[in-house]
C-alpha cells in the first residue's frame, strides 16, 4: 500500500474532535481528490458549490474560470458565447437555482444564467448597479447580494433585483461596516460575519434576530447547520454559535479555502481535494 493511499485511509477513519479532546459524532464520509487535469490546466479552485447529480462547481477566482467535477472525478468546462474566462470581469459567486446555475460577475455587474451543464443561456444586468461583494441563495432560490457601495443587502428572485434594500445596514447602527462572509439557512434566515468576528442573524423579513461574537481567531467562513450557525477559520478551527463549543477540521484539509453545509454534511474545499464530513 502506498504512503499516500495509507494516509487517506487514515483520514477516512478519522473522527472530528473537540479541541479539548472529546469525540463528536462527526465522521469523514468521503474524500474526493482533484483529477490531474486541474493541474494540467493550471487551475487553483478557491470557491465551490454543490450542483445536481452529486457534482460540484469550482471557481478559480484568479483566472475567473468555472469548472465542474462529477462523482467519478471527470471535469466539465463551460461552453457557449460569453463563457470563456477571458470575458469575465470578476466572478464572486456561483450556485444552483431552480432554473439552472447562476453566476455573479461583480465588475460586469451581471448575473449569468447557465444550464446544468454550464452552457451559457443569457445575462441579466444588476440594476441598481450594486457591484456586489458577497452573494448567497436560500433554499427557495432567492438570492441576496451584499453591496459595500450601498452598505446594504438586496434580494433578487428570478434575477429581478428588488430596488428597496432587504437590509439597510446603515440603519442597523452596527459597530463596523466590514463583512467577510454571508450565508442563509433553510428557514430563510441570513447570517452575516463581520471582519471583527461578530455574527449577525437576520430573519426572512430582514429583521435582526441576534448577534454574537465568536471566539476563534481570524474567522473567515459562516455556514448554517440545522438550527445552528458554524464559524470557521482557514486553519481548521470551527465554533458553534449555539453552544460556543470548538472543533477541529483534519490537518490534511488545511488551509480551508471554502466550506459549505449540504443536507447533513459539512463540505470543505482544500487545495487538492474536497472533504465531505457526515454528521450523525
PEVENFEN-V140829 format. One record per residue. N is the residue number from 1. RES is the residue in three letters. PHI is phi in degrees with one decimal (none if undefined). PSI is psi in degrees with one decimal (none if undefined). D_CENTER is the distance of its C-alpha to the mean C-alpha in Angstrom with 2 decimals. Layout:
N/RES/PHI/PSI/D_CENTER ; N/RES/PHI/PSI/D_CENTER
//
This chain:
1/UNK/none/131.1/35.11 ; 2/UNK/-69.5/157.7/33.24 ; 3/UNK/-63.1/-36.8/31.72 ; 4/UNK/-65.4/-46.5/28.26 ; 5/UNK/-62.6/-43.2/28.56 ; 6/UNK/-60.7/-40.1/29.98 ; 7/UNK/-58.1/-45.2/27.14 ; 8/UNK/-80.4/-23.4/24.53 ; 9/UNK/-65.8/-36.9/26.86 ; 10/UNK/-64.7/-40.8/26.92 ; 11/UNK/-61.1/-42.6/23.13 ; 12/UNK/-66.1/-22.2/23.12 ; 13/UNK/-97.7/5.1/25.71 ; 14/UNK/-82.5/138.3/24.02 ; 15/UNK/-107.5/137.5/23.19 ; 16/UNK/-65.3/147.5/20.90 ; 17/UNK/-130.9/158.1/23.19 ; 18/UNK/-61.1/148.4/23.64 ; 19/UNK/-60.3/-28.5/24.16 ; 20/UNK/-78.6/-10.3/27.66 ; 21/UNK/117.8/-11.2/28.15 ; 22/UNK/-72.4/137.2/27.86 ; 23/UNK/-82.3/137.7/26.44 ; 24/UNK/-103.2/167.1/23.77 ; 25/UNK/-90.3/55.5/23.48 ; 26/UNK/-124.0/126.4/20.29 ; 27/UNK/-131.3/146.9/20.83 ; 28/UNK/-75.2/116.4/19.16 ; 29/UNK/-88.7/-37.9/19.40 ; 30/UNK/-153.6/141.1/18.51 ; 31/UNK/-120.6/120.4/18.26 ; 32/UNK/-116.8/99.0/17.44 ; 33/UNK/-71.3/150.3/18.83 ; 34/UNK/-71.7/143.2/18.22 ; 35/UNK/-69.4/159.4/21.32 ; 36/UNK/-63.1/-23.8/23.80 ; 37/UNK/-60.2/-29.2/23.30 ; 38/UNK/-64.1/-42.0/20.15 ; 39/UNK/-67.1/-39.5/22.46 ; 40/UNK/-63.2/-34.2/25.20 ; 41/UNK/-84.0/-2.7/23.15 ; 42/UNK/57.9/43.6/22.21 ; 43/UNK/-102.9/143.9/18.47 ; 44/UNK/-132.0/88.5/16.00 ; 45/UNK/-61.0/136.8/12.40 ; 46/UNK/-123.2/-13.7/9.98 ; 47/UNK/-137.5/156.8/6.65 ; 48/UNK/-153.6/167.3/6.29 ; 49/UNK/-156.4/155.1/6.16 ; 50/UNK/-75.0/146.4/9.15 ; 51/UNK/-128.6/178.7/12.32 ; 52/UNK/-69.4/161.9/15.82 ; 53/UNK/66.8/26.8/18.31 ; 54/UNK/59.6/35.9/16.08 ; 55/UNK/-105.6/165.8/14.75 ; 56/UNK/-127.4/139.1/11.56 ; 57/UNK/-96.9/132.6/10.83 ; 58/UNK/-117.3/153.1/10.46 ; 59/UNK/-132.7/125.3/10.83 ; 60/UNK/-92.5/106.4/13.40 ; 61/UNK/-69.5/-27.7/13.08 ; 62/UNK/-71.2/-44.9/16.70 ; 63/UNK/-93.1/-2.6/18.22 ; 64/UNK/54.0/42.8/16.05 ; 65/UNK/-113.5/126.8/16.26 ; 66/UNK/-93.2/149.6/14.42 ; 67/UNK/-154.8/162.2/15.38 ; 68/UNK/-127.9/140.2/15.11 ; 69/UNK/-119.6/127.1/16.19 ; 70/UNK/-90.5/-175.5/18.12 ; 71/UNK/-62.2/-31.8/19.32 ; 72/UNK/-88.2/-0.8/22.21 ; 73/UNK/92.4/7.1/20.34 ; 74/UNK/-76.5/139.1/21.67 ; 75/UNK/-90.9/147.3/20.02 ; 76/UNK/-134.0/128.1/19.95 ; 77/UNK/-109.3/153.0/19.80 ; 78/UNK/-62.8/151.6/19.90 ; 79/UNK/-134.3/169.6/23.44 ; 80/UNK/99.4/162.1/25.39 ; 81/UNK/-61.5/134.5/26.40 ; 82/UNK/83.2/6.8/23.94 ; 83/UNK/-110.2/-8.1/21.25 ; 84/UNK/-63.1/145.3/22.67 ; 85/UNK/-63.5/-18.5/20.63 ; 86/UNK/-71.2/-18.5/23.59 ; 87/UNK/-97.2/-10.1/23.22 ; 88/UNK/-70.9/142.9/19.67 ; 89/UNK/-83.4/-70.9/19.67 ; 90/UNK/-154.9/98.2/16.25 ; 91/UNK/-73.3/129.1/13.19 ; 92/UNK/-117.3/-13.4/10.26 ; 93/UNK/-163.4/149.6/8.01 ; 94/UNK/-147.8/146.7/8.77 ; 95/UNK/-163.1/167.8/8.81 ; 96/UNK/-99.0/120.8/11.78 ; 97/UNK/-104.7/168.2/14.33 ; 98/UNK/-57.5/-27.9/17.73 ; 99/UNK/-97.5/-2.5/19.46 ; 100/UNK/145.0/-160.2/17.34 ; 101/UNK/-96.1/137.1/14.38 ; 102/UNK/-113.2/139.1/13.51 ; 103/UNK/-129.9/133.4/12.79 ; 104/UNK/-108.8/122.2/13.15 ; 105/UNK/-103.8/111.7/15.55 ; 106/UNK/-67.7/-50.9/16.11 ; 107/UNK/-69.5/-35.6/19.54 ; 108/UNK/-81.0/-9.1/20.92 ; 109/UNK/55.0/49.8/19.70 ; 110/UNK/-133.9/152.9/19.04 ; 111/UNK/-107.5/120.1/17.02 ; 112/UNK/-93.3/135.9/17.66 ; 113/UNK/-105.5/120.4/18.49 ; 114/UNK/-120.4/156.6/18.40 ; 115/UNK/-84.8/-176.7/19.76 ; 116/UNK/-73.6/-4.2/18.27 ; 117/UNK/-105.5/13.3/19.96 ; 118/UNK/70.8/20.0/18.35 ; 119/UNK/-81.4/137.5/21.69 ; 120/UNK/-70.2/136.2/21.92 ; 121/UNK/-114.1/-55.8/23.34 ; 122/UNK/-163.0/174.5/23.38 ; 123/UNK/-126.5/148.6/21.99 ; 124/UNK/-127.6/126.4/21.96 ; 125/UNK/-71.8/135.6/22.69 ; 126/UNK/-81.7/114.6/20.82 ; 127/UNK/-134.2/118.3/23.81 ; 128/UNK/-68.3/164.2/24.29 ; 129/UNK/-77.1/92.2/23.07 ; 130/UNK/-84.8/-31.3/20.04 ; 131/UNK/46.2/61.9/18.51 ; 132/UNK/-65.7/145.6/15.16 ; 133/UNK/-94.7/-29.8/13.12 ; 134/UNK/-139.3/149.7/9.93 ; 135/UNK/-142.3/144.8/9.03 ; 136/UNK/-145.0/166.3/7.81 ; 137/UNK/-136.6/137.0/9.94 ; 138/UNK/-88.0/180.0/12.02 ; 139/UNK/-69.3/-12.0/13.86 ; 140/UNK/-97.8/4.4/16.69 ; 141/UNK/86.5/10.0/15.03 ; 142/UNK/-84.3/125.3/15.39 ; 143/UNK/-92.7/146.3/13.16 ; 144/UNK/-121.8/129.0/13.06 ; 145/UNK/-120.5/120.9/13.50 ; 146/UNK/-91.5/124.8/14.22 ; 147/UNK/-114.2/115.8/17.25 ; 148/UNK/-67.5/-31.6/18.72 ; 149/UNK/-57.2/-42.9/21.84 ; 150/UNK/-99.7/-4.5/22.53 ; 151/UNK/49.8/50.2/20.89 ; 152/UNK/-153.7/162.6/19.65 ; 153/UNK/-114.2/128.1/16.97 ; 154/UNK/-110.8/148.5/18.07 ; 155/UNK/-102.3/152.5/17.54 ; 156/UNK/-142.4/125.5/17.87 ; 157/UNK/-123.0/126.9/19.19 ; 158/UNK/55.4/36.8/20.20 ; 159/UNK/69.1/11.7/19.36 ; 160/UNK/-97.7/117.3/22.00 ; 161/UNK/-81.8/128.8/21.09 ; 162/UNK/-75.1/121.2/22.86 ; 163/UNK/-70.5/-17.1/24.91 ; 164/UNK/-92.0/126.5/25.16 ; 165/UNK/-56.7/137.1/22.26 ; 166/UNK/-66.8/-42.2/20.46 ; 167/UNK/-136.6/118.4/20.40 ; 168/UNK/-92.9/101.4/22.72 ; 169/UNK/-68.1/-21.4/21.68 ; 170/UNK/-64.9/-29.9/25.09 ; 171/UNK/-84.6/-12.3/26.80 ; 172/UNK/-81.3/-13.7/24.90 ; 173/UNK/54.6/48.4/26.67 ; 174/UNK/-78.2/152.2/23.91 ; 175/UNK/-68.4/-16.7/25.05 ; 176/UNK/-145.0/145.5/22.44 ; 177/UNK/-106.7/22.3/20.76 ; 178/UNK/-106.2/123.0/18.23 ; 179/UNK/-132.2/146.6/14.57 ; 180/UNK/-121.9/-16.2/11.64 ; 181/UNK/-157.7/157.6/8.55 ; 182/UNK/-151.0/142.4/8.42 ; 183/UNK/-153.4/161.0/7.58 ; 184/UNK/-129.9/150.5/10.29 ; 185/UNK/-105.2/-179.0/12.24 ; 186/UNK/-67.9/-17.8/14.83 ; 187/UNK/-87.2/-2.4/17.52 ; 188/UNK/89.2/2.6/16.17 ; 189/UNK/-73.1/152.7/15.73 ; 190/UNK/-118.7/125.4/13.44 ; 191/UNK/-105.5/134.2/12.35 ; 192/UNK/-127.4/128.2/12.62 ; 193/UNK/-106.6/122.4/12.81 ; 194/UNK/-86.0/161.6/15.71 ; 195/UNK/-63.1/-23.7/16.73 ; 196/UNK/-84.2/-2.4/19.54 ; 197/UNK/89.2/20.8/17.48 ; 198/UNK/-101.5/137.9/18.26 ; 199/UNK/-101.3/129.2/16.14 ; 200/UNK/-116.1/130.9/17.16 ; 201/UNK/-118.2/125.9/16.84 ; 202/UNK/-113.2/146.0/18.19 ; 203/UNK/-75.7/173.7/19.69 ; 204/UNK/-66.7/-9.5/19.35 ; 205/UNK/-97.9/3.3/22.36 ; 206/UNK/84.6/11.1/20.82 ; 207/UNK/-95.2/138.1/22.92 ; 208/UNK/-68.4/128.4/21.90 ; 209/UNK/-94.9/-40.8/22.19 ; 210/UNK/-167.7/164.0/21.87 ; 211/UNK/-142.1/149.5/20.84 ; 212/UNK/-158.6/138.2/20.92 ; 213/UNK/-77.2/149.7/20.77 ; 214/UNK/-103.5/162.6/19.02 ; 215/UNK/-107.0/-9.0/21.16 ; 216/UNK/-80.4/154.1/19.18 ; 217/UNK/-79.9/137.0/19.70 ; 218/UNK/52.1/58.2/17.29 ; 219/UNK/-64.4/144.3/14.19 ; 220/UNK/-129.3/-26.5/10.97 ; 221/UNK/-131.9/143.2/8.09 ; 222/UNK/-128.3/132.9/8.55 ; 223/UNK/-136.4/145.6/7.83 ; 224/UNK/-80.4/146.0/10.64 ; 225/UNK/-146.9/109.0/13.01 ; 226/UNK/54.0/-120.8/16.19 ; 227/UNK/-98.4/18.0/17.99 ; 228/UNK/-122.9/169.8/16.38 ; 229/UNK/-123.9/135.0/13.57 ; 230/UNK/-111.9/138.2/12.59 ; 231/UNK/-118.0/133.4/12.24 ; 232/UNK/-129.1/152.0/11.91 ; 233/UNK/-109.8/178.3/13.31 ; 234/UNK/-78.5/-8.9/13.33 ; 235/UNK/-104.1/19.5/16.58 ; 236/UNK/92.2/7.6/15.61 ; 237/UNK/-88.4/137.4/16.77 ; 238/UNK/-134.2/138.1/15.21 ; 239/UNK/-128.9/138.4/16.83 ; 240/UNK/-86.9/128.7/17.34 ; 241/UNK/-68.8/-34.3/17.92 ; 242/UNK/-70.8/-44.6/20.52 ; 243/UNK/-104.6/-14.7/22.56 ; 244/UNK/64.6/12.5/21.76 ; 245/UNK/-80.1/150.2/22.05 ; 246/UNK/-114.6/146.8/20.37 ; 247/UNK/-132.0/170.4/19.32 ; 248/UNK/-126.4/133.3/18.88 ; 249/UNK/-84.5/143.9/16.66 ; 250/UNK/-52.1/138.6/19.10 ; 251/UNK/-60.3/-25.7/20.21 ; 252/UNK/-66.7/-16.5/19.94 ; 253/UNK/-108.1/21.3/16.12 ; 254/UNK/-107.6/137.1/16.33 ; 255/UNK/-79.6/148.1/15.12 ; 256/UNK/-79.2/123.4/11.54 ; 257/UNK/-92.2/-36.0/9.56 ; 258/UNK/-159.4/160.7/5.97 ; 259/UNK/-149.6/144.6/5.59 ; 260/UNK/-137.1/157.9/5.17 ; 261/UNK/-111.4/129.5/8.44 ; 262/UNK/-132.8/115.5/10.54 ; 263/UNK/54.3/-115.3/14.08 ; 264/UNK/-106.8/25.3/15.71 ; 265/UNK/-127.4/154.0/13.62 ; 266/UNK/-107.6/128.0/11.10 ; 267/UNK/-118.4/127.8/9.62 ; 268/UNK/-114.8/132.9/9.52 ; 269/UNK/-96.8/120.0/9.47 ; 270/UNK/-110.7/-175.2/12.79 ; 271/UNK/-66.8/-31.2/15.16 ; 272/UNK/-134.6/15.7/16.98 ; 273/UNK/-164.8/169.0/15.47 ; 274/UNK/-116.6/132.6/12.93 ; 275/UNK/-114.6/126.2/13.98 ; 276/UNK/-109.2/119.4/13.98 ; 277/UNK/-109.0/116.0/15.39 ; 278/UNK/-85.7/139.1/17.47 ; 279/UNK/-115.6/118.7/18.45 ; 280/UNK/-91.1/none/22.01
//
